[in-house]
Amino acid sequence: MQPVTTSLLSVVVPLYNEEDNVALLTQKIHESLVGYDYQIIYIDDFSKDKTKKVVKDLKDDKVHLIELKKNYGQSLALAAGLDYAEGEFIITMDGDLQNDPSDIPQMLTYAVNGEYDVVTGIRQKRKDSLVKKIPSKIANFLVRRVTKLDIKDNGCALKVFTKDIAKDLNLYGEMHRFITLLAFLEGGQIKQVPVKHHARHAGVSKYGLERVFKVVADMMLLLFIRKYFQRPIHLFGISGSLMILVGVFINIYLLIVKFGFGEDIGTRPLLTVGMMFIFAGIQLFTIGIVMELLIRTYYESQNKRPYRIKKVSVGGQVK
């Protein structure tokens, strides 16, 4: 396939303990992008194996290595790569060779000729365990039901972004899983295309059952931002009113019991337990949202980033 653009491409790949995959991945990217002007940006998320050494030993001038000072997780590692990327089109993918770089030229065609802001893959014949598939299906279903974005595969890491939309993404928590939705909320035009999917070449998956809960929590936050961010009174006002009504009915019932039947209500748990649970739930929920918004404000208003880079090297040499 002939190159569809002469613009610089940035291939952004977070890495964590991928010493046995990164050399072959680099080779496959080179083979897939013949004729293109591109840079490969690896972000080492404080790997415990020899991933950094393998990347540096490549001595490849197209390969940029960002070393983070500690393990921040995939979302912040990806954020570091997106911030560093210089290309007009930015490609993201995983470092485990499950994504196939040979799909990139076709996706670029859609991004350039179709003028899409994001081209995202739909993994065909997915080679993953049920531990990864089930949460992914739940998330995909929730996104389709609650938003106007019909995304069939939110979990596919292989995506092509325009520089403008990629630089506007703010990734926290496990938000990389909903990066397409974030782009959509920024006004991005989305295109989905089928892509190949392979079994992991080497190493072990970093996906555990505990991440299911993180995905659900981040999904709830995104849905809140989507529906109530500009009008939180629609959520808190209606919920609060319903809770007040419940409280009023409880008090009316207790007044009837006291004055109609002469019973003592001062020691009855119904008087306090219900209200305690209600207020505790409201407080926990609102504190979580307020804290999230405060964190976003802290980083964005001061132009701070929630990660620290130890060093950057190009072609194996410190930049």
C-alpha positions in Angstrom: 0.0 0.0 0.0 1.3 3.4 -1.0 1.7 6.0 1.8 -1.4 8.1 2.1 0.3 11.0 3.9 3.7 12.6 4.1 3.0 14.0 7.6 5.1 12.7 10.5 3.5 9.8 12.3 4.0 9.0 16.0 3.5 5.4 17.1 3.0 5.5 20.9 3.4 2.2 22.8 3.3 1.9 26.6 5.6 -0.9 27.9 5.6 -2.9 31.1 7.8 -6.0 31.3 7.8 -6.6 27.5 11.5 -7.6 27.1 10.6 -10.5 24.9 8.2 -8.6 22.6 9.6 -5.2 22.0 12.3 -6.1 19.5 9.9 -8.0 17.3 7.3 -5.3 17.7 9.8 -2.7 16.5 10.6 -4.9 13.4 6.9 -5.3 12.5 6.3 -1.5 12.8 9.2 -0.8 10.5 7.9 -3.4 8.0 4.4 -1.9 8.1 5.4 1.7 7.7 7.8 1.5 4.8 7.7 4.8 3.0 6.3 6.8 5.9 8.0 9.4 8.0 7.5 8.2 11.6 8.8 8.0 15.1 8.3 5.1 17.6 7.7 6.3 21.1 8.1 3.6 23.8 7.1 4.5 27.4 8.6 2.3 29.9 6.3 2.2 32.9 9.1 1.2 35.4 9.5 -2.3 34.1 11.1 -4.9 36.4 12.7 -6.9 33.6 15.1 -5.8 30.8 12.6 -3.9 28.7 14.6 -0.6 28.8 17.9 -2.4 28.0 16.4 -4.2 25.0 15.0 -0.9 23.6 18.3 0.9 24.0 20.2 -2.0 22.5 18.2 -1.6 19.3 20.2 1.7 18.7 17.4 2.7 16.3 17.2 6.5 15.6 13.5 6.2 15.0 12.9 4.8 18.5 12.4 7.2 21.4 12.3 5.8 24.9 10.6 7.6 27.7 11.5 6.2 31.2 9.0 6.9 33.9 10.3 7.3 37.5 7.8 4.8 38.9 5.0 2.6 37.8 2.0 4.9 37.0 -0.2 2.5 35.1 -1.1 2.3 31.4 -3.2 5.4 31.3 -0.5 7.8 32.5 2.2 6.0 30.5 0.0 6.6 27.4 -0.5 10.2 28.5 3.2 10.7 28.6 3.6 9.4 25.1 0.8 11.5 23.7 2.3 14.6 25.3 5.8 13.8 23.8 4.5 12.8 20.3 5.3 15.2 17.5 3.4 13.6 14.6 0.4 15.0 12.8 -1.2 11.6 13.3 -0.6 9.6 16.5 -1.0 5.8 16.6 -1.5 4.0 19.8 -1.1 0.3 20.4 -0.2 -2.3 23.0 3.3 -3.7 23.4 2.4 -7.4 23.6 2.1 -8.0 19.8 -1.6 -8.7 20.1 -2.2 -5.7 17.9 -0.9 -6.0 14.3 1.1 -3.0 13.0 0.2 -4.1 9.4 -3.3 -2.6 10.0 -2.0 0.9 10.5 -1.7 1.9 6.8 -5.4 1.0 6.2 -6.5 3.0 9.3 -4.4 6.0 8.2 -6.2 5.9 4.8 -9.5 6.4 6.6 -8.0 9.1 8.9 -6.6 11.1 6.0 -9.1 10.6 3.2 -12.2 10.4 5.4 -11.1 13.3 7.6 -11.8 11.3 10.8 -10.3 12.5 14.1 -10.1 8.9 15.4 -9.9 5.6 13.6 -10.3 2.7 16.1 -10.0 -1.0 15.6 -12.6 -3.7 16.1 -10.7 -6.9 17.0 -11.6 -9.8 14.9 -11.5 -13.3 16.3 -10.3 -11.9 19.6 -7.6 -14.1 21.3 -8.2 -13.2 24.9 -9.5 -15.0 28.0 -12.9 -14.5 29.5 -11.4 -12.5 32.3 -10.7 -9.8 29.7 -13.6 -10.4 27.4 -16.5 -10.1 29.9 -15.6 -6.7 31.4 -15.0 -5.4 27.9 -18.4 -6.6 26.7 -20.0 -4.9 29.7 -18.2 -1.6 29.1 -19.1 -1.7 25.4 -22.7 -2.3 26.2 -22.9 0.5 28.8 -21.2 3.0 26.4 -23.7 2.2 23.6 -26.7 2.4 26.0 -25.9 5.6 27.8 -24.1 7.6 25.2 -24.8 8.3 21.5 -21.5 6.6 20.5 -22.0 3.1 19.0 -18.6 1.6 19.8 -18.2 -2.1 19.3 -14.8 -2.5 20.9 -13.7 0.1 23.4 -10.8 -2.1 24.6 -8.9 -2.2 21.3 -5.6 -0.3 21.8 -4.9 0.1 18.1 -6.1 3.6 17.2 -5.1 6.5 14.9 -5.7 10.0 16.2 -5.2 13.4 14.7 -2.7 15.4 16.7 -5.3 18.0 17.7 -7.7 15.5 19.3 -4.9 13.4 20.9 -3.4 16.4 22.6 -6.7 17.3 24.2 -7.2 14.0 25.9 -6.7 13.9 29.7 -6.1 10.4 30.9 -6.4 9.4 34.5 -7.1 6.1 36.4 -8.0 3.5 33.8 -9.3 6.0 31.3 -7.2 4.6 28.5 -10.0 2.0 28.1 -12.5 4.7 27.2 -10.1 6.9 25.2 -12.4 6.7 22.1 -15.3 8.0 24.3 -13.1 10.8 25.6 -12.3 11.8 22.0 -16.0 11.7 21.2 -16.8 13.9 24.2 -14.2 16.4 22.8 -16.2 16.5 19.5 -14.1 14.0 17.6 -15.4 12.2 14.5 -15.0 8.4 15.0 -14.5 5.6 12.4 -14.4 1.9 13.3 -12.6 -0.6 11.2 -11.9 -4.4 11.6 -8.4 -5.2 12.6 -6.4 -8.4 13.3 -5.9 -9.7 16.8 -3.2 -12.2 17.9 -2.5 -14.2 21.0 0.1 -12.8 23.3 3.6 -13.5 21.8 5.5 -13.7 25.1 5.2 -12.7 28.7 2.0 -12.6 30.8 -1.1 -10.5 30.8 -1.2 -7.7 33.4 -5.0 -7.9 33.5 -6.4 -9.2 36.8 -9.9 -9.4 38.2 -9.3 -6.4 40.4 -9.1 -4.2 37.3 -12.8 -5.1 36.6 -13.8 -2.8 39.5 -11.5 0.0 38.3 -13.0 -0.2 34.9 -16.5 0.0 36.4 -15.6 3.0 38.6 -14.0 4.9 35.7 -17.0 4.1 33.5 -19.4 5.5 36.2 -17.3 8.7 36.3 -17.4 9.1 32.5 -21.1 8.6 32.4 -21.5 11.2 35.1 -19.4 13.7 33.2 -21.3 12.9 30.0 -24.8 13.4 31.5 -24.5 15.6 34.5 -21.2 17.6 34.3 -22.9 20.8 33.2 -26.1 20.3 35.2 -25.3 18.3 38.4 -28.5 19.6 40.0 -30.4 17.2 37.7 -28.7 14.3 39.5 -28.2 15.7 43.1 -31.4 17.7 43.1 -33.7 14.9 42.0 -31.9 12.3 44.2 -31.9 14.7 47.1 -35.6 15.4 46.7 -36.5 11.7 46.6 -34.4 11.1 49.7 -36.1 14.0 51.5 -39.5 12.6 50.6 -38.5 9.2 51.9 -37.3 10.9 55.1 -40.6 12.8 55.4 -42.6 9.6 55.0 -40.5 7.9 57.7 -41.1 10.8 60.1 -44.8 10.9 59.3 -45.0 7.2 60.0 -43.1 7.6 63.3 -45.4 10.5 64.3 -48.4 8.4 63.7 -46.9 5.6 65.7 -46.1 8.0 68.6 -49.3 10.1 68.8 -51.7 7.6 67.3 -50.6 4.5 69.2 -48.6 6.1 72.1 -45.4 4.1 71.3 -42.0 5.4 72.2 -40.0 6.1 69.0 -36.9 7.6 70.6 -35.1 4.3 70.8 -36.2 2.9 67.5 -33.4 2.4 65.0 -35.7 3.4 62.1 -35.3 7.0 63.2 -31.5 7.0 62.7 -30.4 4.0 60.7 -32.2 5.0 57.5 -30.9 8.6 57.6 -27.4 7.5 58.4 -27.3 5.2 55.4 -28.7 7.9 53.1 -26.3 10.7 54.2 -23.3 8.4 54.3 -24.1 7.3 50.7 -24.5 10.9 49.5 -21.3 11.9 51.2 -19.2 9.1 49.8 -20.5 9.6 46.3 -20.1 13.4 46.2 -16.7 13.3 47.9 -15.5 10.9 45.2 -16.7 13.2 42.4 -15.4 16.4 44.1 -12.0 14.8 44.6 -11.8 13.7 41.0 -12.7 17.2 39.8 -10.2 18.8 42.2 -7.4 16.5 40.8 -8.3 17.4 37.2 -8.4 21.1 38.1 -5.0 20.9 39.9 -3.3 19.3 36.9 -5.0 21.2 34.1 -5.2 24.7 35.5 -1.5 24.7 36.4 -0.4 22.8 33.3 1.0 20.0 35.4 1.2 16.4 34.4 0.4 13.5 36.8 3.6 11.6 35.9 7.4 12.2 36.2 9.9 11.3 33.5 13.3 10.0 34.5 15.0 10.4 31.1 14.4 10.2 27.4 16.7 8.5 24.9 16.7 8.3 21.1 18.5 5.6 19.3 19.8 4.3 22.6 21.4 7.7 23.5 20.1 9.9 26.2 18.4 12.9 24.7 
